[in-house]
Amino acid sequence: MNKNRVFLGGTCNETTWRKEIEDNVTGVELFNPVVEDWTAECQAIEIDEKENKCDVHLYVITKEMKGVFSIAEAVDSVHNKDVTTIFQVIPDGFEEFQYRSLSAVVELVRSRGGIAFMDNSLQPTIDILNNSVKHFNEKI
């Protein structure tokens, strides 16, 4: 497992959060699984990155979310003690019932040892990644 390598999981659907992370995080390698044409080869690369190369799994959930697989991935990730899981929900745009459900997922990820929170700004995640580089060899 590579130290200081972050898997950028979470909402796709033409969101810009990955670009903001890529533009503002330094000192760590980032793996962005989003590609223009998703193939079986792309899926195999993503699985290899998650399971063998990235010691941090970041999942950002936004209102553009269409499915729930990223949430399942985050819950699965937090049970892998070889990685640090960061789960951020950007609550802006979710309906109240969705907000309550996502809040419960945040609490579940936290209760299993992950870093999880709701915030409309990516700055807390950027700060965690930038300020924790020196601690990645341990656990965040």
N, C-alpha and C positions, 0 to 999 in steps of 0.2 A: 504494500500500500504506500503510495507516495505521500509524503508529508506536505502540508500546505497546498493541497489540490482540492478545489471545491467543485462539486457537482451542482449545476444550476437547474434544479427541477422546479416544477410548479406550472402555473398557468402559461399557456402559449397564446394562441389566437391573436397574433399581431400586437402583443403587449410590448411595452418598452422597458420594463423593469430590468431585464437582463443587460441591456445596453447601459443603463444607469449604474448598475453594479460594475460592469466591465470598465466604464469610464472613471470610476471613483475608488476602486479597490486596487491596492498595490501590494506587491510582496508575496502574492499567492498566485498559483496557476488556477485558472477557471476553465471548466469544461462546460460548454454550452451545447446541449444535445439538439437544439432546434436547427433543422435543415429545411431547405426548400422542398426537397423531394424525399419523403420518408420511405425507406426501403428496409428489407429484412437485414441487410448489412448495417444500416444505421442503428437498427434496434440492437444488434449484436454488439456494436461498439458502445452504445449507451449502457448495456448490461455490464460489459467489461469495465467501463469507467466506474460505475456505481459499486460493483462488487470487488474490484481489484486495485483501482488506482486513486480514487478520491477518498480522503479521510474526513471530509466534511461534506454533508449533504444539506443543501439549502433548498427549501421549498417556499416559494412565494405564491400566495393565492390571491387572485384579484377577481373583480366582478365579471371579467371576460371568461371566467371558467365555464366550460361547457360540460365536462364530465367530472368524475370524482376520483379518477385513477391517481392523480397527484397526491390527494389526501391519503389514499391507501399506501402509496409509496412512502410518504412521510411517517406514517404509523409503523410500517414495516421497518423503515430505516432506524427509528428510535430504539428498536429492539436489538439492533446490531451494535454491540458495545465496542466494536473496533472503529466506529465512526462517531463524529459529533453531528447531531441533527439540529438544524436551525429551521424553524417553521414560523413564517410570518404571514399573517392575513392582513391585507389592506382592506379595511372594512367599508370604505366609501363605495356606495352603489349597491350593497347587499340589502335585501329586505330584512325586516326584523327577525323573522323565523330563521332565515339563513344565518344571520349574525349570531343568534343564540346557539345554533348548531355548530358553527365554526368556533365559537367561544369554547364549547365543550371539547372540540378537537384540540384546541390550544391547551386546555387543561390536561387532557389525556397525554399529549406529547410532553408537557412539563412534568407530569407525574411519573413518566418513564425515564426522565433524565435529560430530555432535550431542552433546547432553548426555544421558547415559543411565546409569541405575543401578537397583539393586534396593534397596528399603527398605520396611519395613512402615509407616512413618510418612510422611505427606504433608508434614511440616515442612520437609525439604530442598527440595522443590519450591516451597513457599510462600516460603521464604527466598530462593531463586533469583529468583523473580518480584518479591518486594518489594525486594530489595537491588539488583536489576539495572535498575530503571526508568531510572536515569540513564544506563545504558550501552546501552539499546535502540537508540539512534540509531546506534550502532556495531554490533558483534556482541557477544553475551554471551560 
